[in-house]
């Protein structure tokens, strides 16, 4: 058996696509929107989400306010929102919401009260569907002390590649 050790670059595009919303943290309040997402595709479902929650300690509850904003062309249909269960978040079972779309109504709000017994940045996995078009969102919920992971930054100061060692075995 021959082993070859390689150093590889792994692009963290999966994490970027999941959580590529604008995030601002001020006095432990987390506010974000998918409208300013630099990786946002111009095609697909015309839907954005705005969210706000508070960074809380373990065992404390935070109110998570979600507002879904549809495009003006989405009328006479039904918006289906599914929030998937996250076993690490207390108060979050799988939830389904249905909103009637009309010319007058383009903003739909959902309020959740969540907690956790684990220090972490938890994600709300949300899928939205209108007719045959879908869109997915990952909304961060911060609980407890969270250590920032070290990510190597490019010369422009933007998040770049995360360098990890990879081991490849050839038999």
Buried (B, 14 or more C-beta within 10 A) or exposed (E): EEEEEEEEEEEBEEBEEBBBBEBEEEEEEBBBBBEEBEEEEEEEBBBBBBBBBBBBEEEEBBEBBBBBBBEEEBBEBEBBBBBBEBEBBBEBEEBEBEBEBEEEEBEBEBEBEBBBEEEBBBBBBBBBBBEEBBBBBBBBBBBBEEEEEEEEEEEEEEEBBBEEEEEEEEE
